[in-house]
Structure formats: structure tokens, C-alpha cells
């Protein structure tokens, strides 16, 4: 009869809806997961690019491990949101809207009775979100703290073991891990009240539905078959409601992670190419400091005060002074790791700010007092980010006094150096770092205590290679900071620094004759008083 046809129509409609949902779910899962992985990659690269563009001072006040946690764990959390949460939102929306449309068509009264109690979920969501968000944010921060401590411990494991500090470090990790545990338990406590609450609301809806269903059937507004169909469709909504609770929980986790990730992506460096900056296309033939003063962001007092000096092609400038005198800071200003508070740094007579940063650095070779080697081979570290031949690498190694020891290694330039170069001695690391700086034959070579780990004989050979006739006639500028004065005694000019100011300047012989700061330090190091010959 007509009733049978109508019920058959309901059955076919329901079958069609679920078939559509199954096909849609498979396709949407594939689409959203692919989109999520692409987004994860793009977000991670944007955050990485943002970090690498930041000035040196940014990293001095932050823990490496914490930043690593953001780039790994927090970005991965966002991928979960995009892939899982997005498909869940769409699936729930389609399920609810389709079910509501069918049920409203079958019986508007029953549909209103079923859905009205669900409005209670709105204030429940607000309550849940405001409370659990703080817990998840602190959880993410604790994760970063754990990774930061572990990164420190593993990097300095020899110090940890030498000082019997395993228990001390374990207790530090225990505190951070305990914070994470406590926040996780508190978040779970909130979550485990919210999700059951959704079930209670669902129970109220179904209870009202069953009660009202009998009354409506008695009035013959719907048949028993239609009510059973209505009831089956409504029970199909139980799982989406459970998923909704889990989804809201996941979204709160994602929001906590996204704040940390986008805080990095939105960073603005304080040192950048000024508007109208042009590439430095000609060789660096001179560098000059004009009344340069500088203070670190974390300090109220100047590290440098009215610094003036200049150096031209072919000249060797030496900088000496006690620890904290400001020697290394001068070199950082040349590289534009920092910018002076007053005064100017000039390249070829032009303010360094007029040139694009990367074009200036491309013409500078820099060797720090703590040589850093990347995990990889000697070849990887010397060539670092540049295409070059083995002959060019060998030439740079020879100029740095490293070719002899490298050729004696069983794997030669393909020898792995270990994490941060731990497989090599301090002197070997220093020479590999110097070779890296010399590979492109820089116009300006900056040496920051670069020979501190070298023995006197090796240092002498390297100086002959750098400044002797065998260097191919290269007329580069060399600026060397040294505590060991033998390193800079042959410089064309030596500046002596005390408390951020230059107190004397001249050649080795002139400074010895003046019997001031330099001469005093020379006599302490060599035992020779007033000797210009050393």
C-alpha cells in the first residue's frame, strides 16, 4: 500500500545518505590528510625561515631545545588538527544536517524535541574551552622545557659525567616532567567531565524522544514504522556527538600549539636589509669604524665606546685586550650580527647598512673562538652550503694547515666528524673551521681567537700560509682578535682595548716601546721586558 511505499522511500533515502557518507569520508580523508602534510611542511619551513632570519641576540635569551620543540611537536600537533579535525568537522556537519533534514521531514515535532536539549552543549563547550586551554598551553611549555634540558644534557654529557651531575640533571628533568604530568592530569580531569556531560545531554534528548514518541504515535501523526526509522536515525547521531567531544578537546590542544608556532612565524627581525639596500658587488677593499658605541640588549652599559679604526686591502689588524674588553663584539658588528647604537661601520667608504646583508657576508670569512662543525664529513663542513671541487677543498685545507692530518685519516675528507665535531681534537676543529672560511678566498677574514686551540708551530705555519708569499698574492683584509699576543705580533696595526675603549694602537715594536697595556701583557706572556724582538 502507500504506507509501504513511503517507508521503502525512507529506507532508500537512508541507504543513499550512508553510501554517500562512506564515499565522501574516504575521499575527504585522503584530501585532508594530503593537505595536512603539505600544510605541516609549509608551516615548519615558514617557522624555520623566520628563526634563521632573527638576529643573534634573539637566541641568546632562548633555549635551543624549546625552539626545537615548537618546530617538531607543536607543528605535528597542527598537522593532527588539519587532517583529523577538519574531516571530523565536515563529517559531523553533514551527519547532523542530513539527519536533521530527514527527521524534520518525517516529524517536525519529534525533531524539535530531540534537538532542543542539545543547545545545552553550547555553554558546556565555553566552560570546557576556557579551562582546558590554559592547561594545554602549560603542557606545551613543559614539553619545550623538557626538550631544552635534554638538549643541554646530551650536548654537555662529558661535563655532566665529570661533575657527577647525573642526579642533579635528573632532578631538573623530573621537575619539568612533573609539571607536564600535573597539567595533563588536570586537563584530563576537565576533559573527563565534559565528554560524559555530552552523553548526559544525549541521554536527555533520547529520553524525551521516546516519551514523546509514544504520545505522537497514539495521536496517529506517525506510524510505528516511521517512529522506529526516526529512532534508528537519531541513534546514528550518538557517535558524532562522542566525536564532537573528542574533537573539541583536540582543537584546544591545537590552539595551544598554534600560539607557540605562529609566535615564531610572526617574529620580526631587528636587523634586516634597509629599504633601497643594494648588493655589494665589488670586493671589500676597506673597512672603517667611525666613533662606534654599542651595548647589548640585556645590558645598560656600553660594551664599546667611541671605537675608531680602519683597515685596507692587504692589511692585518690585530685586536687585543682582557676578557670582556669588547674585542669579539667588534667582529660581530662587522658581520652585522648586531648594529651599533651610535657611529657607523663603513665598507669601501659606504655605510654597511646601504648594502644587503647576505652580499656583505658572502665576501667575509669568519672563524669563531668556539669552532662549530656540523654532523657530517670533513668535506661537508669545509664546502658548507657551497658547490666546490675536491681540489678547492684541498687548497683550503692546505691554507688552514689541515691537509696533512686529513690525508692521514683513513677516509680522508670523507671522514665523519661526529656531532659538533666531537671526533676531532680542538686544534683539528679549529683548522677545519678556518678552511671553511678560506674556501671562497674572502676579501675580509675575521679570526676570533681562532688559533687559541693551536700549538705554536701549527699557528706559525698557518700564518705563513695566510700572510706569506705563498698565498697567491691575495690582498685580503685580516682582522684577528687574540689573547695570545704572538698571534698578532706581525700585524700592520694592533689596537689594545680596555673596558670597551681603544687605549693604544701601533705596531708590535711601537707598543712594546710605549710600555703600556700591550707591553705589560707581552712581558707576562713571554717573560721579556721591553723587547721588540720577542
GUSEZA-786734 format. One record per residue (C-alpha): residue number from 1; x, y, z. Coordinates in steps of 0.2 Angstrom, whole numbers, padded with zeros to 4 digits, always signed. Layout:
% residues N
<node NUM; <X; Y; Z>>
...
% end
This chain:
% residues 534
<node 1; <+0000; +0000; +0000>>
<node 2; <+0005; +0018; +0001>>
<node 3; <+0012; +0017; +0018>>
<node 4; <+0024; +0003; +0012>>
<node 5; <+0030; +0014; -0002>>
<node 6; <+0033; +0028; +0009>>
<node 7; <+0043; +0018; +0021>>
<node 8; <+0053; +0010; +0007>>
<node 9; <+0057; +0028; +0001>>
<node 10; <+0064; +0032; +0018>>
<node 11; <+0074; +0016; +0018>>
<node 12; <+0081; +0020; +0001>>
<node 13; <+0085; +0038; +0006>>
<node 14; <+0094; +0032; +0022>>
<node 15; <+0104; +0020; +0011>>
<node 16; <+0109; +0033; -0001>>
<node 17; <+0114; +0045; +0013>>
<node 18; <+0125; +0032; +0021>>
<node 19; <+0133; +0027; +0004>>
<node 20; <+0137; +0045; +0000>>
<node 21; <+0144; +0047; +0018>>
<node 22; <+0155; +0032; +0015>>
<node 23; <+0162; +0038; -0001>>
<node 24; <+0164; +0056; +0005>>
<node 25; <+0173; +0050; +0020>>
<node 26; <+0186; +0040; +0010>>
<node 27; <+0189; +0054; -0002>>
<node 28; <+0189; +0068; +0011>>
<node 29; <+0201; +0059; +0022>>
<node 30; <+0213; +0057; +0008>>
<node 31; <+0212; +0075; +0003>>
<node 32; <+0213; +0082; +0020>>
<node 33; <+0227; +0071; +0025>>
<node 34; <+0237; +0076; +0010>>
<node 35; <+0233; +0094; +0013>>
<node 36; <+0238; +0092; +0031>>
<node 37; <+0255; +0085; +0027>>
<node 38; <+0258; +0099; +0015>>
<node 39; <+0252; +0112; +0027>>
<node 40; <+0263; +0105; +0041>>
<node 41; <+0278; +0106; +0029>>
<node 42; <+0274; +0124; +0024>>
<node 43; <+0272; +0129; +0042>>
<node 44; <+0288; +0121; +0048>>
<node 45; <+0298; +0129; +0034>>
<node 46; <+0290; +0146; +0037>>
<node 47; <+0294; +0145; +0056>>
<node 48; <+0312; +0139; +0052>>
<node 49; <+0314; +0153; +0039>>
<node 50; <+0308; +0165; +0052>>
<node 51; <+0320; +0159; +0065>>
<node 52; <+0335; +0159; +0054>>
<node 53; <+0331; +0177; +0049>>
<node 54; <+0332; +0183; +0068>>
<node 55; <+0347; +0192; +0074>>
<node 56; <+0359; +0184; +0086>>
<node 57; <+0353; +0192; +0102>>
<node 58; <+0336; +0183; +0100>>
<node 59; <+0344; +0166; +0103>>
<node 60; <+0355; +0172; +0117>>
<node 61; <+0339; +0173; +0128>>
<node 62; <+0331; +0157; +0122>>
<node 63; <+0334; +0139; +0124>>
<node 64; <+0338; +0129; +0109>>
<node 65; <+0328; +0114; +0115>>
<node 66; <+0312; +0124; +0117>>
<node 67; <+0313; +0131; +0099>>
<node 68; <+0316; +0113; +0093>>
<node 69; <+0300; +0108; +0102>>
<node 70; <+0290; +0121; +0093>>
<node 71; <+0297; +0116; +0076>>
<node 72; <+0294; +0097; +0079>>
<node 73; <+0280; +0093; +0092>>
<node 74; <+0269; +0109; +0090>>
<node 75; <+0270; +0108; +0071>>
<node 76; <+0265; +0090; +0072>>
<node 77; <+0250; +0094; +0083>>
<node 78; <+0244; +0106; +0070>>
<node 79; <+0245; +0093; +0057>>
<node 80; <+0234; +0082; +0068>>
<node 81; <+0221; +0096; +0068>>
<node 82; <+0221; +0099; +0050>>
<node 83; <+0220; +0081; +0045>>
<node 84; <+0209; +0073; +0058>>
<node 85; <+0199; +0088; +0065>>
<node 86; <+0195; +0095; +0048>>
<node 87; <+0187; +0079; +0042>>
<node 88; <+0178; +0076; +0058>>
<node 89; <+0170; +0094; +0057>>
<node 90; <+0164; +0091; +0040>>
<node 91; <+0158; +0073; +0044>>
<node 92; <+0149; +0079; +0059>>
<node 93; <+0141; +0094; +0050>>
<node 94; <+0135; +0083; +0036>>
<node 95; <+0128; +0069; +0048>>
<node 96; <+0119; +0082; +0059>>
<node 97; <+0112; +0092; +0044>>
<node 98; <+0107; +0076; +0034>>
<node 99; <+0099; +0068; +0050>>
<node 100; <+0090; +0084; +0055>>
<node 101; <+0083; +0087; +0037>>
<node 102; <+0076; +0069; +0036>>
<node 103; <+0069; +0069; +0054>>
<node 104; <+0061; +0086; +0052>>
<node 105; <+0053; +0079; +0036>>
<node 106; <+0047; +0064; +0045>>
<node 107; <+0041; +0073; +0060>>
<node 108; <+0045; +0091; +0064>>
<node 109; <+0038; +0089; +0082>>
<node 110; <+0050; +0074; +0086>>
<node 111; <+0065; +0083; +0078>>
<node 112; <+0062; +0099; +0089>>
<node 113; <+0060; +0088; +0105>>
<node 114; <+0076; +0079; +0100>>
<node 115; <+0087; +0094; +0096>>
<node 116; <+0081; +0107; +0109>>
<node 117; <+0091; +0099; +0123>>
<node 118; <+0107; +0099; +0113>>
<node 119; <+0108; +0118; +0115>>
<node 120; <+0114; +0115; +0132>>
<node 121; <+0130; +0109; +0124>>
<node 122; <+0135; +0127; +0119>>
<node 123; <+0138; +0133; +0137>>
<node 124; <+0147; +0117; +0141>>
<node 125; <+0159; +0120; +0126>>
<node 126; <+0163; +0138; +0133>>
<node 127; <+0166; +0131; +0150>>
<node 128; <+0177; +0117; +0143>>
<node 129; <+0187; +0128; +0131>>
<node 130; <+0191; +0142; +0144>>
<node 131; <+0198; +0130; +0157>>
<node 132; <+0207; +0116; +0147>>
<node 133; <+0216; +0129; +0135>>
<node 134; <+0227; +0135; +0149>>
<node 135; <+0231; +0118; +0154>>
<node 136; <+0236; +0113; +0137>>
<node 137; <+0247; +0129; +0134>>
<node 138; <+0257; +0125; +0150>>
<node 139; <+0258; +0107; +0144>>
<node 140; <+0266; +0113; +0128>>
<node 141; <+0278; +0124; +0138>>
<node 142; <+0283; +0110; +0149>>
<node 143; <+0287; +0099; +0134>>
<node 144; <+0298; +0113; +0127>>
<node 145; <+0307; +0114; +0144>>
<node 146; <+0310; +0095; +0144>>
<node 147; <+0317; +0095; +0127>>
<node 148; <+0328; +0110; +0131>>
<node 149; <+0336; +0102; +0146>>
<node 150; <+0338; +0086; +0137>>
<node 151; <+0347; +0095; +0123>>
<node 152; <+0359; +0103; +0136>>
<node 153; <+0362; +0087; +0145>>
<node 154; <+0366; +0077; +0129>>
<node 155; <+0377; +0091; +0122>>
<node 156; <+0387; +0093; +0138>>
<node 157; <+0386; +0075; +0143>>
<node 158; <+0405; +0074; +0147>>
<node 159; <+0403; +0089; +0159>>
<node 160; <+0388; +0080; +0167>>
<node 161; <+0398; +0065; +0170>>
<node 162; <+0414; +0074; +0175>>
<node 163; <+0405; +0083; +0189>>
<node 164; <+0394; +0068; +0194>>
<node 165; <+0379; +0078; +0190>>
<node 166; <+0368; +0064; +0184>>
<node 167; <+0356; +0066; +0199>>
<node 168; <+0356; +0085; +0198>>
<node 169; <+0351; +0084; +0179>>
<node 170; <+0338; +0070; +0183>>
<node 171; <+0330; +0081; +0196>>
<node 172; <+0329; +0096; +0183>>
<node 173; <+0320; +0084; +0171>>
<node 174; <+0309; +0077; +0185>>
<node 175; <+0303; +0095; +0189>>
<node 176; <+0299; +0099; +0171>>
<node 177; <+0291; +0081; +0168>>
<node 178; <+0281; +0083; +0184>>
<node 179; <+0274; +0100; +0178>>
<node 180; <+0269; +0091; +0162>>
<node 181; <+0261; +0077; +0171>>
<node 182; <+0251; +0088; +0183>>
<node 183; <+0245; +0099; +0168>>
<node 184; <+0240; +0083; +0159>>
<node 185; <+0231; +0076; +0174>>
<node 186; <+0221; +0092; +0177>>
<node 187; <+0217; +0093; +0158>>
<node 188; <+0211; +0075; +0159>>
<node 189; <+0200; +0079; +0174>>
<node 190; <+0192; +0093; +0164>>
<node 191; <+0190; +0083; +0149>>
<node 192; <+0183; +0068; +0158>>
<node 193; <+0169; +0079; +0165>>
<node 194; <+0165; +0087; +0148>>
<node 195; <+0163; +0072; +0137>>
<node 196; <+0152; +0062; +0149>>
<node 197; <+0142; +0078; +0150>>
<node 198; <+0138; +0077; +0132>>
<node 199; <+0132; +0059; +0134>>
<node 200; <+0120; +0065; +0148>>
<node 201; <+0113; +0078; +0136>>
<node 202; <+0111; +0065; +0123>>
<node 203; <+0103; +0054; +0136>>
<node 204; <+0090; +0068; +0140>>
<node 205; <+0087; +0070; +0121>>
<node 206; <+0083; +0052; +0118>>
<node 207; <+0073; +0050; +0134>>
<node 208; <+0062; +0064; +0129>>
<node 209; <+0061; +0057; +0111>>
<node 210; <+0055; +0040; +0117>>
<node 211; <+0042; +0048; +0129>>
<node 212; <+0035; +0060; +0116>>
<node 213; <+0036; +0046; +0103>>
<node 214; <+0023; +0036; +0111>>
<node 215; <+0011; +0051; +0113>>
<node 216; <+0013; +0056; +0095>>
<node 217; <+0010; +0038; +0088>>
<node 218; <-0005; +0037; +0099>>
<node 219; <-0012; +0053; +0090>>
<node 220; <-0008; +0044; +0074>>
<node 221; <+0003; +0058; +0067>>
<node 222; <+0016; +0045; +0063>>
<node 223; <+0016; +0026; +0061>>
<node 224; <+0026; +0014; +0072>>
<node 225; <+0037; +0010; +0057>>
<node 226; <+0041; +0028; +0054>>
<node 227; <+0045; +0031; +0073>>
<node 228; <+0057; +0016; +0073>>
<node 229; <+0065; +0023; +0057>>
<node 230; <+0066; +0040; +0066>>
<node 231; <+0074; +0032; +0082>>
<node 232; <+0087; +0022; +0071>>
<node 233; <+0092; +0039; +0063>>
<node 234; <+0093; +0048; +0080>>
<node 235; <+0104; +0034; +0087>>
<node 236; <+0116; +0036; +0072>>
<node 237; <+0120; +0053; +0080>>
<node 238; <+0127; +0046; +0096>>
<node 239; <+0144; +0043; +0088>>
<node 240; <+0146; +0060; +0080>>
<node 241; <+0142; +0068; +0097>>
<node 242; <+0156; +0057; +0105>>
<node 243; <+0167; +0063; +0091>>
<node 244; <+0162; +0081; +0094>>
<node 245; <+0168; +0080; +0112>>
<node 246; <+0185; +0072; +0107>>
<node 247; <+0186; +0085; +0093>>
<node 248; <+0184; +0100; +0104>>
<node 249; <+0197; +0093; +0115>>
<node 250; <+0209; +0091; +0101>>
<node 251; <+0205; +0108; +0095>>
<node 252; <+0210; +0115; +0111>>
<node 253; <+0227; +0106; +0110>>
<node 254; <+0229; +0113; +0093>>
<node 255; <+0226; +0131; +0098>>
<node 256; <+0239; +0129; +0112>>
<node 257; <+0252; +0123; +0099>>
<node 258; <+0247; +0135; +0086>>
<node 259; <+0250; +0150; +0098>>
<node 260; <+0268; +0144; +0100>>
<node 261; <+0271; +0141; +0082>>
<node 262; <+0264; +0157; +0075>>
<node 263; <+0273; +0167; +0088>>
<node 264; <+0288; +0161; +0079>>
<node 265; <+0282; +0164; +0062>>
<node 266; <+0276; +0181; +0066>>
<node 267; <+0294; +0186; +0073>>
<node 268; <+0301; +0202; +0065>>
<node 269; <+0320; +0203; +0065>>
<node 270; <+0328; +0220; +0071>>
<node 271; <+0342; +0218; +0059>>
<node 272; <+0337; +0217; +0041>>
<node 273; <+0340; +0224; +0024>>
<node 274; <+0335; +0243; +0024>>
<node 275; <+0324; +0249; +0010>>
<node 276; <+0334; +0253; -0005>>
<node 277; <+0349; +0242; +0001>>
<node 278; <+0359; +0236; -0014>>
<node 279; <+0371; +0221; -0016>>
<node 280; <+0389; +0223; -0013>>
<node 281; <+0396; +0218; -0030>>
<node 282; <+0414; +0225; -0029>>
<node 283; <+0427; +0217; -0017>>
<node 284; <+0429; +0224; +0000>>
<node 285; <+0445; +0235; -0001>>
<node 286; <+0442; +0244; +0016>>
<node 287; <+0433; +0244; +0032>>
<node 288; <+0432; +0258; +0045>>
<node 289; <+0424; +0261; +0062>>
<node 290; <+0418; +0279; +0065>>
<node 291; <+0415; +0283; +0083>>
<node 292; <+0406; +0267; +0086>>
<node 293; <+0397; +0263; +0103>>
<node 294; <+0387; +0248; +0107>>
<node 295; <+0378; +0240; +0121>>
<node 296; <+0370; +0223; +0121>>
<node 297; <+0351; +0222; +0123>>
<node 298; <+0352; +0214; +0140>>
<node 299; <+0364; +0227; +0147>>
<node 300; <+0363; +0245; +0152>>
<node 301; <+0381; +0249; +0150>>
<node 302; <+0391; +0251; +0134>>
<node 303; <+0402; +0237; +0128>>
<node 304; <+0411; +0248; +0115>>
<node 305; <+0414; +0267; +0117>>
<node 306; <+0419; +0278; +0103>>
<node 307; <+0429; +0265; +0093>>
<node 308; <+0439; +0271; +0078>>
<node 309; <+0450; +0261; +0067>>
<node 310; <+0452; +0257; +0048>>
<node 311; <+0460; +0243; +0038>>
<node 312; <+0463; +0241; +0019>>
<node 313; <+0467; +0228; +0007>>
<node 314; <+0482; +0218; +0011>>
<node 315; <+0482; +0224; +0029>>
<node 316; <+0482; +0214; +0045>>
<node 317; <+0474; +0222; +0060>>
<node 318; <+0476; +0214; +0077>>
<node 319; <+0465; +0217; +0092>>
<node 320; <+0470; +0213; +0110>>
<node 321; <+0463; +0216; +0127>>
<node 322; <+0457; +0207; +0143>>
<node 323; <+0442; +0196; +0144>>
<node 324; <+0426; +0207; +0142>>
<node 325; <+0435; +0222; +0134>>
<node 326; <+0424; +0221; +0119>>
<node 327; <+0436; +0213; +0106>>
<node 328; <+0424; +0200; +0099>>
<node 329; <+0409; +0212; +0099>>
<node 330; <+0419; +0222; +0086>>
<node 331; <+0419; +0207; +0074>>
<node 332; <+0400; +0204; +0077>>
<node 333; <+0397; +0222; +0071>>
<node 334; <+0407; +0219; +0055>>
<node 335; <+0396; +0204; +0051>>
<node 336; <+0380; +0214; +0056>>
<node 337; <+0375; +0201; +0069>>
<node 338; <+0372; +0217; +0079>>
<node 339; <+0370; +0235; +0075>>
<node 340; <+0379; +0250; +0084>>
<node 341; <+0369; +0262; +0095>>
<node 342; <+0379; +0276; +0088>>
<node 343; <+0393; +0278; +0075>>
<node 344; <+0395; +0270; +0058>>
<node 345; <+0403; +0254; +0051>>
<node 346; <+0409; +0258; +0033>>
<node 347; <+0413; +0246; +0019>>
<node 348; <+0423; +0254; +0005>>
<node 349; <+0418; +0271; +0012>>
<node 350; <+0400; +0267; +0012>>
<node 351; <+0389; +0264; +0027>>
<node 352; <+0387; +0245; +0029>>
<node 353; <+0368; +0247; +0031>>
<node 354; <+0367; +0253; +0012>>
<node 355; <+0372; +0235; +0007>>
<node 356; <+0361; +0219; +0008>>
<node 357; <+0367; +0209; +0022>>
<node 358; <+0370; +0192; +0013>>
<node 359; <+0380; +0201; +0000>>
<node 360; <+0392; +0208; +0013>>
<node 361; <+0393; +0191; +0022>>
<node 362; <+0397; +0182; +0006>>
<node 363; <+0413; +0192; +0005>>
<node 364; <+0418; +0188; +0023>>
<node 365; <+0427; +0173; +0030>>
<node 366; <+0423; +0171; +0049>>
<node 367; <+0431; +0159; +0062>>
<node 368; <+0424; +0160; +0079>>
<node 369; <+0433; +0156; +0095>>
<node 370; <+0422; +0141; +0098>>
<node 371; <+0423; +0132; +0081>>
<node 372; <+0407; +0124; +0076>>
<node 373; <+0406; +0109; +0065>>
<node 374; <+0390; +0101; +0059>>
<node 375; <+0387; +0082; +0059>>
<node 376; <+0394; +0076; +0043>>
<node 377; <+0410; +0073; +0034>>
<node 378; <+0425; +0085; +0033>>
<node 379; <+0420; +0088; +0015>>
<node 380; <+0403; +0093; +0021>>
<node 381; <+0410; +0105; +0034>>
<node 382; <+0423; +0114; +0023>>
<node 383; <+0411; +0115; +0007>>
<node 384; <+0396; +0120; +0019>>
<node 385; <+0382; +0126; +0008>>
<node 386; <+0393; +0129; -0007>>
<node 387; <+0397; +0119; -0023>>
<node 388; <+0416; +0116; -0025>>
<node 389; <+0428; +0103; -0031>>
<node 390; <+0439; +0092; -0021>>
<node 391; <+0454; +0102; -0027>>
<node 392; <+0447; +0118; -0020>>
<node 393; <+0443; +0109; -0003>>
<node 394; <+0461; +0103; -0003>>
<node 395; <+0468; +0120; -0006>>
<node 396; <+0458; +0127; +0008>>
<node 397; <+0463; +0113; +0020>>
<node 398; <+0481; +0117; +0015>>
<node 399; <+0480; +0135; +0018>>
<node 400; <+0472; +0131; +0035>>
<node 401; <+0486; +0119; +0040>>
<node 402; <+0474; +0104; +0040>>
<node 403; <+0478; +0095; +0024>>
<node 404; <+0492; +0085; +0032>>
<node 405; <+0481; +0077; +0046>>
<node 406; <+0466; +0075; +0035>>
<node 407; <+0476; +0065; +0022>>
<node 408; <+0482; +0053; +0036>>
<node 409; <+0464; +0049; +0040>>
<node 410; <+0458; +0033; +0033>>
<node 411; <+0443; +0041; +0025>>
<node 412; <+0452; +0057; +0020>>
<node 413; <+0440; +0072; +0018>>
<node 414; <+0425; +0059; +0019>>
<node 415; <+0429; +0056; +0037>>
<node 416; <+0414; +0059; +0048>>
<node 417; <+0417; +0072; +0062>>
<node 418; <+0403; +0067; +0074>>
<node 419; <+0390; +0079; +0082>>
<node 420; <+0398; +0096; +0083>>
<node 421; <+0415; +0088; +0078>>
<node 422; <+0417; +0078; +0093>>
<node 423; <+0428; +0065; +0084>>
<node 424; <+0441; +0078; +0081>>
<node 425; <+0453; +0087; +0093>>
<node 426; <+0451; +0105; +0097>>
<node 427; <+0465; +0110; +0086>>
<node 428; <+0458; +0100; +0071>>
<node 429; <+0441; +0108; +0073>>
<node 430; <+0449; +0125; +0073>>
<node 431; <+0458; +0121; +0057>>
<node 432; <+0443; +0114; +0048>>
<node 433; <+0433; +0129; +0053>>
<node 434; <+0447; +0140; +0046>>
<node 435; <+0447; +0130; +0030>>
<node 436; <+0429; +0133; +0028>>
<node 437; <+0432; +0152; +0030>>
<node 438; <+0446; +0152; +0017>>
<node 439; <+0437; +0141; +0004>>
<node 440; <+0429; +0156; -0006>>
<node 441; <+0445; +0166; -0004>>
<node 442; <+0436; +0180; +0006>>
<node 443; <+0440; +0199; +0004>>
<node 444; <+0439; +0201; +0023>>
<node 445; <+0445; +0187; +0035>>
<node 446; <+0439; +0188; +0053>>
<node 447; <+0448; +0177; +0066>>
<node 448; <+0440; +0177; +0084>>
<node 449; <+0453; +0169; +0095>>
<node 450; <+0454; +0156; +0080>>
<node 451; <+0471; +0150; +0085>>
<node 452; <+0468; +0148; +0103>>
<node 453; <+0467; +0129; +0101>>
<node 454; <+0483; +0128; +0090>>
<node 455; <+0500; +0124; +0096>>
<node 456; <+0513; +0137; +0092>>
<node 457; <+0521; +0128; +0077>>
<node 458; <+0505; +0125; +0068>>
<node 459; <+0500; +0143; +0071>>
<node 460; <+0516; +0149; +0063>>
<node 461; <+0513; +0138; +0048>>
<node 462; <+0496; +0144; +0046>>
<node 463; <+0501; +0162; +0047>>
<node 464; <+0515; +0159; +0034>>
<node 465; <+0501; +0152; +0023>>
<node 466; <+0489; +0167; +0026>>
<node 467; <+0501; +0181; +0025>>
<node 468; <+0517; +0174; +0016>>
<node 469; <+0521; +0175; -0002>>
<node 470; <+0513; +0158; -0005>>
<node 471; <+0495; +0165; -0003>>
<node 472; <+0494; +0169; -0021>>
<node 473; <+0496; +0187; -0019>>
<node 474; <+0478; +0189; -0011>>
<node 475; <+0476; +0206; -0004>>
<node 476; <+0463; +0202; +0008>>
<node 477; <+0460; +0212; +0024>>
<node 478; <+0463; +0202; +0040>>
<node 479; <+0456; +0206; +0057>>
<node 480; <+0461; +0195; +0071>>
<node 481; <+0456; +0195; +0090>>
<node 482; <+0469; +0187; +0101>>
<node 483; <+0473; +0184; +0119>>
<node 484; <+0489; +0176; +0114>>
<node 485; <+0499; +0191; +0108>>
<node 486; <+0511; +0180; +0097>>
<node 487; <+0496; +0178; +0086>>
<node 488; <+0495; +0196; +0081>>
<node 489; <+0513; +0202; +0084>>
<node 490; <+0516; +0203; +0065>>
<node 491; <+0500; +0214; +0062>>
<node 492; <+0502; +0230; +0052>>
<node 493; <+0492; +0238; +0067>>
<node 494; <+0487; +0232; +0084>>
<node 495; <+0474; +0240; +0094>>
<node 496; <+0474; +0237; +0113>>
<node 497; <+0457; +0238; +0122>>
<node 498; <+0452; +0241; +0140>>
<node 499; <+0434; +0242; +0146>>
<node 500; <+0427; +0244; +0128>>
<node 501; <+0439; +0258; +0123>>
<node 502; <+0454; +0258; +0112>>
<node 503; <+0468; +0264; +0124>>
<node 504; <+0483; +0262; +0112>>
<node 505; <+0487; +0257; +0094>>
<node 506; <+0503; +0254; +0084>>
<node 507; <+0514; +0240; +0078>>
<node 508; <+0521; +0227; +0090>>
<node 509; <+0538; +0237; +0091>>
<node 510; <+0529; +0254; +0094>>
<node 511; <+0518; +0246; +0108>>
<node 512; <+0532; +0237; +0116>>
<node 513; <+0542; +0254; +0116>>
<node 514; <+0527; +0263; +0124>>
<node 515; <+0527; +0251; +0139>>
<node 516; <+0509; +0252; +0142>>
<node 517; <+0495; +0239; +0141>>
<node 518; <+0501; +0229; +0127>>
<node 519; <+0519; +0229; +0133>>
<node 520; <+0514; +0223; +0150>>
<node 521; <+0504; +0209; +0143>>
<node 522; <+0518; +0204; +0132>>
<node 523; <+0530; +0203; +0146>>
<node 524; <+0518; +0192; +0156>>
<node 525; <+0516; +0180; +0142>>
<node 526; <+0534; +0179; +0136>>
<node 527; <+0544; +0185; +0151>>
<node 528; <+0553; +0198; +0140>>
<node 529; <+0553; +0216; +0146>>
<node 530; <+0554; +0229; +0133>>
<node 531; <+0559; +0218; +0120>>
<node 532; <+0554; +0222; +0102>>
<node 533; <+0561; +0207; +0095>>
<node 534; <+0552; +0195; +0107>>
% end
